[in-house]
Amino acid sequence: METTTYHYDEQGRLTHTVTLREPEWLEDDVAWALAWKQEQAGLCPGCKLPLEETTDPANDGRYRVPPATRCFACTPLAEAHKEYAASAPGVLLHAEKDEE
């Protein structure tokens, strides 16, 4: 929200204006954003797990990779991306579930 106040001299001429704006981010918004940024900084860029845990020598050999899972929406999207690879930029694709 924005409020502008106009100030005039004795002859009625505009001398200056003052515009007050509400902040776009409240204190809680800033606090949440900073906490998220700090959390992201503590994650491994590869696996996205907490570096504090994944770099601890006590955890050497304690991680495994479970079997792969297929996303049945990503599969047709990947095929469609191949089909449109030569298209002009800006082609937007999305997956929709067929109704039964």
C-alpha positions, -999 to +999 in steps of 0.1 A: +000+000+000+012+035-007+001+069+007+012+102-007+008+135+012+010+168-006+024+199+012+016+234+001+029+269+011+007+298+022+000+308-014-013+272-021+017+262-042+029+226-039+062+226-021+069+189-017+053+155-015+059+126+009+051+091-002+051+063+024+051+027+013+044-004+033+073-028+030+069-056+005+084-080+030+074-081+066+099-090+094+085-126+095+089-129+057+126-117+059+132-141+088+118-171+068+137-162+037+170-159+056+164-192+074+157-209+040+189-194+026+209-206+055+194-241+052+202-242+014+238-231+021+242-262+043+231-287+016+253-306-007+249-292-042+249-328-056+226-349-034+209-320-016+214-337+018+228-318+048+266-314+045+269-316+082+258-352+081+271-363+047+307-351+053+309-366+089+334-394+087+312-414+111+287-417+082+312-431+057+295-462+041+261-454+057+244-441+025+228-461-002+209-454-034+175-471-035+162-486-068+152-460-094+116-449-096+099-439-128+077-408-129+050-416-154+044-380-161+080-372-169+084-400-194+060-385-220+073-350-212+108-361-221+096-376-254+077-344-262+108-323-255+127-343-280+099-337-306+100-300-301+138-296-296+142-278-329+112-255-323+116-218-316+121-209-279+091-205-257+073-238-263+057-248-230+049-284-223+031-300-194+017-334-185-020-341-180-035-373-165-059-390-188-094-393-172-106-428-169 
